């Protein structure tokens, strides 16, 4: 099962989120090499440091672009891996499965309710224009059991 993520943007912690939300279809968990924070935290840190603004639309667009770059880099690596596979069936599959950019991994959604009860099996990330990221884990696991993971807050400005 894929782990979805919704990334909302707001001017400050506790403020209502901007109407546009970035939706990440795969790899929505926060940690690890392919986790959301591996892309999100450095991008937010750089944006806040260089722009220092309240331009949430530009921040949202940049975050989506950063995720798309990661998706396409991983697809290109998989394409090359399949092209070099000794199995001719796998080599033939490369252009079919990975020859064109993905159209499904990330998208902008509008007017999405990011309250925990609406996203019980998805991660929600709330990014504020000061460089903070609130990570809200899913309320339940895939079997519907309560998730023991607690929400946390990351300050990307202190990571500089």
Rosetta silent file (secondary structure, phi, psi, omega in degrees, C-alpha in Angstrom):
SEQUENCE: XXXXXXXXXXXXXXXXXXXXXXXXXXXXXXXXXXXXXXXXXXXXXXXXXXXXXXXXXXXXXXXXXXXXXXXXXXXXXXXXXXXXXXXXXXXXXXXXXXXXXXXXXXXXXXXXXXXXXXXXXXXXXXXXXXXXXXXXXXXXXXXXXXXXXXXXXXXXXXXX
SCORE:     score description
SCORE:     0.000 S_00000001
   1 L     0.000  139.467  178.338    0.000    0.000    0.000 S_00000001
   2 L   -79.281  153.052  176.642    1.264    3.484   -0.800 S_00000001
   3 L  -106.265  112.540 -177.616    1.696    6.078    1.904 S_00000001
   4 L   -84.857  156.249  175.191    0.073    9.344    0.852 S_00000001
   5 E  -139.527  142.570  173.242    1.061   12.788    2.073 S_00000001
   6 E  -117.686  128.293 -178.088   -0.676   16.143    2.028 S_00000001
   7 E  -116.914  110.710  179.266    1.554   19.206    2.373 S_00000001
   8 E  -101.199  162.476 -176.144   -0.213   22.378    3.430 S_00000001
   9 E  -131.528  139.279 -179.810    1.234   25.886    3.713 S_00000001
  10 E  -147.379  161.368 -176.312    0.495   28.657    6.198 S_00000001
  11 L   -71.773  -32.239 -179.221    1.944   32.006    7.224 S_00000001
  12 L  -156.554  162.323  177.991    2.723   30.929   10.807 S_00000001
  13 L   -55.636  135.677  177.763    2.135   27.983   13.163 S_00000001
  14 L    86.425  -12.456  179.316   -1.543   27.646   14.039 S_00000001
  15 L   -76.971  157.728  175.039   -2.747   29.837   11.170 S_00000001
  16 L   -61.202  148.623 -179.334   -5.230   28.489    8.618 S_00000001
  17 L   -83.231  153.792  177.024   -3.501   26.798    5.713 S_00000001
  18 L   -59.762  147.880 -176.417   -3.304   28.230    2.203 S_00000001
  19 L   -60.949  -27.375 -179.333   -6.006   26.826   -0.139 S_00000001
  20 E   -88.450  134.382 -179.807   -3.467   24.965   -2.312 S_00000001
  21 E  -126.970  137.474  174.084   -2.083   21.692   -0.966 S_00000001
  22 E   -88.324  127.074  178.104    0.627   19.515   -2.526 S_00000001
  23 E  -105.888  127.362  177.616   -0.433   15.873   -2.650 S_00000001
  24 E  -112.044  117.648 -173.698    2.301   13.217   -2.786 S_00000001
  25 L   -75.262  -38.096 -178.492    0.935    9.824   -3.844 S_00000001
  26 L  -119.384  161.904  175.115    3.907    7.628   -2.847 S_00000001
  27 L    53.887   47.118 -178.666    6.604    7.747   -0.171 S_00000001
  28 L   -83.764   -7.489  178.878    4.583   10.002    2.120 S_00000001
  29 L   -67.027  153.961 -171.477    6.296    8.833    5.307 S_00000001
  30 L   -76.879  -39.956 -165.384    8.566   11.481    6.863 S_00000001
  31 L  -104.634  165.416  177.547   11.930    9.836    7.467 S_00000001
  32 L    97.915  173.039 -177.125   14.602    8.006    5.502 S_00000001
  33 L   -57.204  -37.269 -177.998   16.323    8.517    2.194 S_00000001
  34 L  -104.343    8.860 -179.975   13.034    8.553    0.273 S_00000001
  35 L   -73.458  163.132 -178.146   10.934   10.202    2.984 S_00000001
  36 H   -59.619  -41.948 -175.759    9.148   13.524    2.565 S_00000001
  37 H   -66.573  -22.332  177.342   11.456   15.395    4.931 S_00000001
  38 H   -63.649  -27.822  177.194   14.519   14.505    2.813 S_00000001
  39 H  -100.482  -45.642 -171.330   13.104   16.843    0.145 S_00000001
  40 H   -66.637  -49.782 -174.750   10.813   19.134    2.120 S_00000001
  41 H   -61.379  -49.479  179.387   13.091   20.298    4.970 S_00000001
  42 H   -63.745  -35.418 -179.912   16.062   21.419    2.806 S_00000001
  43 H   -67.862  -46.131  179.841   13.757   23.139    0.315 S_00000001
  44 H   -61.760  -43.806  178.995   11.818   25.000    3.004 S_00000001
  45 H   -57.830  -47.439 -179.528   15.067   26.010    4.723 S_00000001
  46 H   -65.017  -43.742 -178.799   16.489   27.378    1.479 S_00000001
  47 H   -60.436  -48.682 -177.522   13.249   29.150    0.526 S_00000001
  48 H   -65.774  -38.955  179.722   12.883   30.884    3.899 S_00000001
  49 H   -67.097  -45.989 -175.164   16.564   31.844    3.977 S_00000001
  50 H   -83.613  -34.742 -176.258   16.686   33.210    0.432 S_00000001
  51 L  -100.889  -38.347  178.752   13.173   34.631    0.040 S_00000001
  52 L    50.528   39.380 -171.449   12.169   35.299    3.641 S_00000001
  53 L  -124.280  179.543  177.166    8.664   36.032    2.449 S_00000001
  54 L  -103.938   20.335 -175.243    5.032   35.152    2.893 S_00000001
  55 L   -78.797   78.854 -175.428    4.658   34.013   -0.735 S_00000001
  56 H   -66.136  -30.512  178.024    2.876   30.756   -0.014 S_00000001
  57 H   -65.651  -41.101  178.600    1.925   30.205   -3.648 S_00000001
  58 H   -69.359  -38.642  176.843    5.583   30.314   -4.686 S_00000001
  59 H   -62.359  -45.860  179.932    6.578   28.071   -1.774 S_00000001
  60 H   -62.405  -43.754 -179.822    3.892   25.507   -2.723 S_00000001
  61 H   -64.340  -41.463  179.266    4.933   25.529   -6.393 S_00000001
  62 H   -65.967  -38.671  177.928    8.603   25.100   -5.467 S_00000001
  63 H   -64.115  -44.284  178.708    7.864   22.216   -3.124 S_00000001
  64 H   -61.142  -43.398  179.253    5.888   20.438   -5.830 S_00000001
  65 H   -61.706  -40.966  179.078    8.726   21.005   -8.295 S_00000001
  66 H   -62.612  -40.007  177.146   11.284   19.615   -5.815 S_00000001
  67 H   -68.199  -39.026  178.170    9.232   16.427   -5.397 S_00000001
  68 H   -63.618  -39.805  177.061    8.807   16.070   -9.162 S_00000001
  69 H   -59.835  -44.023 -179.984   12.583   16.352   -9.639 S_00000001
  70 H   -63.557  -44.174  179.737   13.107   13.565   -7.128 S_00000001
  71 H   -59.428  -46.879 -177.110   10.495   11.356   -8.777 S_00000001
  72 H   -69.002  -34.099  175.975   12.019   11.833  -12.228 S_00000001
  73 H   -64.314  -41.574  178.406   15.584   11.213  -10.967 S_00000001
  74 H   -67.571  -37.889  177.990   14.443    7.927   -9.432 S_00000001
  75 H   -66.227  -41.000  179.047   12.571    6.980  -12.629 S_00000001
  76 H   -63.714  -40.524  178.186   15.647    7.746  -14.758 S_00000001
  77 H   -64.615  -41.396  179.003   17.812    5.574  -12.510 S_00000001
  78 H   -66.909  -38.124  176.937   15.295    2.714  -12.739 S_00000001
  79 H   -58.754  -48.911  179.000   15.135    3.132  -16.525 S_00000001
  80 H   -63.048  -39.978  178.837   18.932    2.783  -16.793 S_00000001
  81 H   -60.672  -44.317 -179.981   18.878   -0.189  -14.431 S_00000001
  82 H   -69.587  -36.776  178.388   16.315   -1.988  -16.601 S_00000001
  83 H   -62.343  -27.846 -179.180   18.148   -1.165  -19.831 S_00000001
  84 L   -97.855    7.084 -179.811   21.206   -2.945  -18.419 S_00000001
  85 L   -71.410  139.443  178.643   19.296   -5.950  -17.117 S_00000001
  86 L   -67.344  -21.499 -178.747   20.452   -9.300  -18.591 S_00000001
  87 L   -81.544  119.724 -178.666   16.820  -10.361  -19.057 S_00000001
  88 H   -62.480  -28.764  177.433   15.528   -9.169  -22.478 S_00000001
  89 H   -64.630  -42.836  179.137   11.964   -8.961  -21.126 S_00000001
  90 H   -67.477  -39.464  177.819   13.092   -6.479  -18.470 S_00000001
  91 H   -62.519  -39.726  179.344   15.074   -4.481  -21.052 S_00000001
  92 H   -68.600  -27.439 -179.192   11.987   -4.300  -23.257 S_00000001
  93 H   -74.066  -25.576 -174.296    9.921   -3.121  -20.288 S_00000001
  94 H   -52.853  -54.731 -178.165   12.169   -0.098  -19.600 S_00000001
  95 H   -68.527  -27.208  179.402   10.777    2.289  -22.240 S_00000001
  96 H   -71.329  -46.595 -174.936    7.211    1.191  -21.575 S_00000001
  97 H   -86.040  -31.200 -171.665    7.339    1.659  -17.800 S_00000001
  98 H  -130.957    9.134 -176.078    9.928    4.432  -17.420 S_00000001
  99 L   -76.177  -20.381 -179.622   10.435    6.041  -20.835 S_00000001
 100 L  -120.974  153.713  177.184    8.110    8.980  -20.223 S_00000001
 101 L   -59.413  147.891  177.015    7.750   11.313  -17.207 S_00000001
 102 L   -71.609  142.240  176.406    5.257   10.228  -14.567 S_00000001
 103 L  -110.873    7.759 -170.047    1.960   12.077  -14.508 S_00000001
 104 L  -118.237  -16.519 -168.090    0.732   10.622  -11.242 S_00000001
 105 L   -68.778  -40.933 -173.387    3.211   11.193   -8.402 S_00000001
 106 E  -138.804  145.534  175.434    2.473   14.733   -7.233 S_00000001
 107 E  -155.527  163.680  174.961   -0.313   17.222   -7.764 S_00000001
 108 E   -94.986  133.175  175.391   -1.825   20.422   -6.415 S_00000001
 109 E  -121.321  150.810 -179.251   -5.188   20.087   -4.716 S_00000001
 110 E  -121.667  150.893  177.502   -7.364   22.966   -3.559 S_00000001
 111 L    52.603   48.090  179.047   -9.692   23.490   -0.628 S_00000001
 112 L   -95.963  132.638  175.722   -8.690   20.243    1.087 S_00000001
 113 L   -77.716  117.218 -178.506   -9.597   19.767    4.743 S_00000001
 114 L   -99.331   16.727  177.831   -6.353   18.858    6.533 S_00000001
 115 L   -67.144  146.383 -175.427   -7.928   18.077    9.895 S_00000001
 116 H   -53.877  -36.590 -177.244   -6.695   14.757   11.363 S_00000001
 117 H   -66.943  -18.849 -179.593  -10.095   13.083   11.177 S_00000001
 118 H   -87.666  -17.410 -175.491  -10.134   13.552    7.387 S_00000001
 119 L  -132.230   61.226 -173.000   -6.748   11.911    6.788 S_00000001
 120 L   -70.900  -16.766  178.404   -6.629    9.010    9.198 S_00000001
 121 L  -124.586   22.219  178.316   -4.194    6.960    7.047 S_00000001
 122 L  -127.364  151.180  171.571   -2.124    9.735    5.446 S_00000001
 123 E   -81.236  143.555  174.434    0.681   11.930    6.696 S_00000001
 124 E  -122.902  130.828  177.714   -0.049   15.659    6.810 S_00000001
 125 E  -117.748  127.892  176.730    2.756   18.223    6.759 S_00000001
 126 E  -114.702  114.069 -176.862    2.033   21.861    7.559 S_00000001
 127 E   -99.333  130.674  175.752    4.793   24.209    6.418 S_00000001
 128 E  -109.274  157.465 -173.949    4.907   27.748    7.743 S_00000001
 129 L   -68.528   -7.283  175.242    6.628   30.734    6.134 S_00000001
 130 L   -91.667   -0.748  177.022    9.046   30.986    9.094 S_00000001
 131 L   101.759    8.549  178.130   10.581   27.602    8.248 S_00000001
 132 E   -89.668  148.815  175.549    8.634   25.307   10.559 S_00000001
 133 E  -131.715  117.635  173.225    7.180   21.962    9.504 S_00000001
 134 E   -92.389  126.621  179.917    4.516   20.255   11.579 S_00000001
 135 E  -107.109  116.067  176.890    4.391   16.520   10.882 S_00000001
 136 E  -107.532  112.547  179.608    1.048   14.873   11.648 S_00000001
 137 L   -74.081  164.017  175.000    1.210   11.083   11.387 S_00000001
 138 L   -59.103  148.747  178.582   -1.774    8.978   10.331 S_00000001
 139 L   -73.716  -29.765 -177.625   -4.232    8.311   13.167 S_00000001
 140 E  -133.170  160.884  174.341   -4.428    4.628   12.293 S_00000001
 141 L   -87.945 -175.076 -176.466   -2.314    1.977   10.592 S_00000001
 142 L   -63.266  -23.616  179.037   -3.420   -0.046    7.546 S_00000001
 143 L   -91.533    0.864  179.941   -5.374   -2.442    9.781 S_00000001
 144 L    87.685    6.839  177.963   -7.234    0.409   11.511 S_00000001
 145 L   -79.902  148.763  178.462   -5.287    0.157   14.770 S_00000001
 146 E   -57.914  138.674  179.017   -4.339    3.391   16.578 S_00000001
 147 L   -89.032  123.259 -179.238   -0.960    4.751   15.485 S_00000001
 148 L   -76.277  -12.188 -179.259    1.368    5.372   18.476 S_00000001
 149 L   -64.385  137.134 -177.454    3.443    7.915   16.513 S_00000001
 150 L  -102.601  152.202  173.851    3.021   11.465   17.829 S_00000001
 151 L   -60.574  152.837  177.607    2.920   14.736   15.886 S_00000001
 152 E  -144.617  163.603 -178.090    6.205   16.631   15.846 S_00000001
 153 E  -123.481  132.966  179.023    7.552   20.013   14.830 S_00000001
 154 E  -117.895  128.591  176.208   10.733   20.627   12.843 S_00000001
 155 E  -102.485  103.533 -177.738   12.357   24.045   12.701 S_00000001
 156 L   -69.648  -21.767  179.656   14.381   24.148    9.472 S_00000001
 157 L   -71.101  -31.520  178.630   15.916   27.494   10.418 S_00000001
 158 L   -77.188  -13.144  179.690   17.671   25.976   13.414 S_00000001
 159 L   -84.063   -5.834 -177.249   19.122   23.298   11.117 S_00000001
 160 L   -71.371    0.000    0.000   21.117   25.920    9.185 S_00000001
